[in-house]
Amino acid sequence: MDSSGSGLYTNLRKIIGIIDQLRDIGLQKYISLPRIAVLGTQSSGKSSLLEMIVGIDFLPRGDGVVTRRPLELRLVHTPGLKEPYGMFEQAKGVKFTDFNKVRDKINALTDEVAGKNKGIIDDPIILTVYAESCPDLTVIDLPGITRIPLANSDQPKDIERITKDMALRYVKDPRTIILCVVPANADISTSDALQIARNIDPKGLRTIGVITKIDIMDRGTNAKSMLLGTDIPLKLGYVGVRGRSNQDIKDGISVKKGLEDERKFFASHPVYSTMPNGYTGTDALTQKLTKVLYAHIRTYLPDIYKEIVAKMHECEDRLKDLGTPLPQTAGEKLHVLWEMTTSFCENFKNQIRGKYDMKHFQVKTELSGAAKIRSMFNDVYEDYTPGNKYRATATYSDRDIQKAIFLHEGDSIPGFPSIDAFLSLLQPQLDKLKEPALDLVNSVYAYLEEVAIALIGKLFYRFPMLIDEFQDMVVKYMQLEKDNARSIVENIVDAEQGYLFTNDMDYITNRTSIVSKDKPQTTDPDKILIGELRNRIDSYFALVLRNVRDSVPKAVGHFLVRATQDNLQFSLYNHINKSKTLMDLLNEPANVTMERETMQKTLDVLSKAARLLKKDPDLASAFASKGERDNDEEEVSKPQQNTKAQPQPDNRSSTNSMNSTNNTNTTKVTVTEPTKSTNQSFLDFSDQKQLQNNSNLTVQQGGNAGGINPTQGSPMQGVKNPAPSNSLFGNAPTNSLFGNNVPNNQNMASQPKAAGTNNPFPGTTGGAGTGGANNPFMKKP
């Protein structure tokens, strides 16, 4: 094998091996990983197809449902390995060199979980196969979609729904490539597998169609229209294969012989032999699967790393919320309780003061802290302010005031109203001031209690039995402060009601101005006296209102809000030190312990995955930018025509113009001189210019042959060519993927070349080659 094939194989194995290692770590439970899932109906030929890809006969055979557990098949191409072997995840350390025993082990593992009576279970068997004949792939063989349950079996009546749901769980993941197996002797439009694939991947961006049993179609018919995607197009196209029949297997025909017979069948068929290379044969399918999976992993690996880091942060934050495991000794428990009490008090103070502290929890409410309390203070007595046009005597008529003057006039000289008349009319108005003051105390207390209870639930949720006890401690103390504040507020209002006095200079110096100096509109002395008394009541009520609007909020703020902030922590410490039951309640529920263990295990898996990706310096630099790779899976390769090439003269121009072997259509390859770099990371996308300089390759192809429209059903649509050997995601112009070593700054006519020579993939020699002696994925007859 030349450096092109060897280097490409190394990079493919490395990047696919990374995904397998991530899956071994257990990352698949938390983050979806790129994979290939084989989807098909029962007896559609899935098992035969997989054996042809692997090159080994090892899968169970039989009538009815054979695959009853998903089989995760990890294929490792191992050049020079004389004797292939398999290893099961469920039987670690055991090598199976006899693949008949591999088949028996698959049956045993299936019966062990799914039972011996044809039951179907979604619990994958993991098998790794090391062989020179197999490509580097990870494929999941799903149980076939079954319509009718077998008689006298463990299969339920809704077996169709169960098998479809199981298939859907695997293929709905956007990082899963769907290998949709459709038998050629059935109507493709009625295929259940293709219908599922089309529903979840309507544009066919990640679906590869495989037409099986192509050799047993009715006489006079062929699968050409299926392969070209005329009826149901897929961006990644279709590939037709010819597997071994049941009779071939009974006759002992090996997989290698079956591959040879397949090549002869397509080469000699009057229709399929005229089709462009890449539409038929297991080798073409292997090439396509490898390239698509490779490009798929390239696309998603940086995103996977970002998801790992994000989930690690989530786990770490959750573990912080859950806290450290509970200590055992009384002293350690007391220390934990003191720490939680201190944290509660600090959070409470910060919340009430409206202080932002990123180290502590912020309990979200409609308004937070001081803003909420200040709003309550501003709203108290709002209805009695002059701004709302409130007057204390608005409810008194002149007759009411005149009656009060008459009742309290006594034996005084007429024209001099008694103070008792003033008091009798003022006192009912002052009585209205007590209820808003007490409501303010209750509202502020309710808010403080709301904040405290929310914080206790947040900080003490690990200990539900302790929450109620601690909450009682806090509420009892706050109620004491509330009662004290209430008593003080009542005294303030009572003082205003019980003792009339003011030092207000405006009221004292201007008391005569209360009586209007304008020319009286009436000469009735009773009405003049009534007006004077009304004005004096309104003026004095306004003074009292101004006093209580200031003094009541101050009293509540000092004796309730500030006192609670300053003294709560000391009170709680005293209670904790005297309590004999709190230590017994410091036990967390089992679900919290289990959640902490689960979070820790998840974090361990994610940490291992992150270390794996960062361990390789080439990988570590790959996660900086993803945008430069967005076009990887959108590039389309045109089907190559299967006719002889007409050599072009060597014109020695600034570009290299080459004709593909066996191709009448000129394939123009333009190669730009690469930027030389000896240390390019094999996952480095950081320098877009360098990436463009290292591979400025344009492929142009036109025309058709054999009546085939090359724009229909391209077998390589949507497939990005894997990078050459020296860089996994970088490109170098030598060691071409298609086996042609193109010198830099040199024009040359392509020379006929043995099919597939030094070609890492079969059937691609820059033309229409069909095989290759040095192809690591080629099945040797």
C-alpha positions, 0 to 999 in steps of 0.5 A: 500500500502506498503512502496515500492509502496508508495515510488515509487509513490512519486518519480514518481509523483515528477519528472513527476510533475516537468516537468508539472510545467516547462510546466505550466511556459511556458518553452515548448516554448523555450526548448523541454520537455519529453512527450508522444505523441499518434500517429495513424490514424483516428479511430485507437482506440486512444481515447478508449486506453486513456480512458482505461489508465485513467480508466474514460470515458471522451473523445468525441466520434463520426464518422469521425474526433473526435480529432480536437485539440491536447489534452495534458492530464496530469494524476495525480495518487491520492491515496485515492481520492474518487471522481476523477476530471478534470481541464482545463488550459483554465478554471483555478480554475474550478473543473469538477467532472462530466466527461460528462461535461469534454467531453462537455468542450473538444467539446466546446473548440474544436469548439471555435478554430477549428470551428464546421465544422470538422476543425483541428487546432494545438492549444492544450487543456490542461486537468489535471485529478486527480484520483486514477485509473490513473497513473502518465503520461503526454500524448498528444493525436494528431488528427488522420492522415486523408486521405480524407476530409469530405464532407461539412466540413471545412477540406481542400483538403490536410488534409492528409498533414496537419495531418501528418505535425502536428503529425510530429511537435510533434513526431520529437522531440527526447525528445518525446516518440511515442505511435504508435497506430496500429489496429490489423485488418489492415496490420501493414506494411502499417500503416501511424503512424508506417511509420512516427515513423520509419522515425524519429526514425529508431532504435525504441529507443523511439517508443512503439507500441500499437496493438488495436482492437485485438479482431476483427481480422479475425477468425483464425488469431492472432496478436502474430507476431505483438506483438513479433515484428517479422515483424517490430521490436521496441526496446521498443516493442509492447503491445496488448490491447482490448478496448471497441467497439462502441457497448459496449459504446452504451450498457453503459459498463463502462471503469472498466468493459472494463478493466475486460473484457480485462483481461478475454479475454487475460487470456482465449485466446489460443494464448495470454494466453501463451505469456510472461507477458508484451505483452498484457493488458492495465495494462502492457502498463501503466507499460511500459509507466510509466517506459519509461517516468520516465527513459526518464525524468531522462536522459534529466533533467540535459540537460534541466537545462543546456539548460535553463542556456545557453539560460538565458545567451543568453537572458541576452547578447541580453538585454545588446546589446539592452540596457535599455529602452529609458528615457523620459526627455531631460536631461536623453536623453542627458546623454544616448547620452553622454554615447554612444558617450563616448563608441564609442570614447573608442571603436574607440581608442582601435580599432585603437591602436589594444588594446584588451578590453573585455568590448567593442565591437571588430569590426572584419576586415582583420587586426585590428587597428595599424597592418592595418595602419602599413602595409599601412605605410610599403607598401608606396613607396615599388616599388621604393626601391632598393630591387625591383632594382629600379633606377631613371635613368632606363628609361633614355638612354645615348642619353637622358642624353647626350641630356639634357647635350647639351640642358643645357650646355649653354656657360660653358666650355665643360666637366662641366655639368650644374646643370640644366641638373641634375634638368631636369632629376631628377624632373620627378622622384621626381614627381612620389613621390606625388601620393603614398603619397596622396594615403596613406592619402586616404587609412588611412582615408578610414580605419578610416572611415570604423572602425567608421561607423562599430562601429556607426552601432553597438552602435547606432543600437537602433536608426536608425534615429540617426545613419545617423546624428551621422555618418555625425558628425564623418565623417565631423570631420575626413574629416577636419583632413584628409584635414589637413594631406593631406596638410602637406603631399603635403608640405613635397613632394613639399619641396623635389621637390622644394629645393635640399639639403642634409646633408647626410654625405655619399653623401657629403664626398663620392661625388667623389666616385660616379665617378668610380675610376676603369680604364675606359672601354672607353676613350670617354669623353661624355660617362664618363660624362653621367655615372657620371650624371646618378650615381648622379641622382640615388644617390640623388633620393635614399636619397629623397626616404628614407626621404619621406618613413619616413616623410610621414607616420609620418605626416599621423600618427600624423596629421590624425590618432593620431589627430582623436583619441585625438580630436574626442570626444571633437568635438562630445561633442561640436556638441551635445551640440549645436545641437537642433535636436539630442534629437528628433532623440533619439527614438528607432524603435518599433521592438527594443522595442518589441524584448526587451520585448520578450527577457525579457519575455523569460528570466523571464520564464527561470529564473522561470524554473531555480529557480524551478529546484534549489529550491529542494536541491535534484534536485540541485545536479543532474545536475553535471554529466550525463555520469553516467546515459547514460545506463539507457535506454539501459538495456533490461528486458527479457520477463517472461515465464508464467509457474509454478516455480520449487522452489530452495533449500535454499543454503545460499550462498553469493548471493540471488538466487530466482525463480520467481513465475510461471516461469520454467526459473530460474531468478538469482538475485545477490544482493550486500550489499549496502552502507548505506546512510540516506541522499542520494539525489533523483537525485544525480549522483555525486558518481558513486561508491555509485550508483553502491554499492547501487544497484549491481543487475544482472538479468539472465534469459534463456530458453523459454516456449510455443514455444516463443523465448524470444529474439524476441520482448521483451516487456521491451526492452530498459526500465530501471526499476525505482528506489526504493522508497527511492531515485529517481535516487539512488537505495536501495535493499529493496523495490524492484520495482518488489515487492520482499523485498530481505534481505541483505546478505541472500539467500532465495528461492522465495515463491509463491506470490499472483499476484501483491501483494504490486506491484507498477506495474501490472503483475510484481511480479518477475514472471508472476503476472497479477494484484495487490490489492495494485497497484497504477496503477491497475484498480480495477474492 
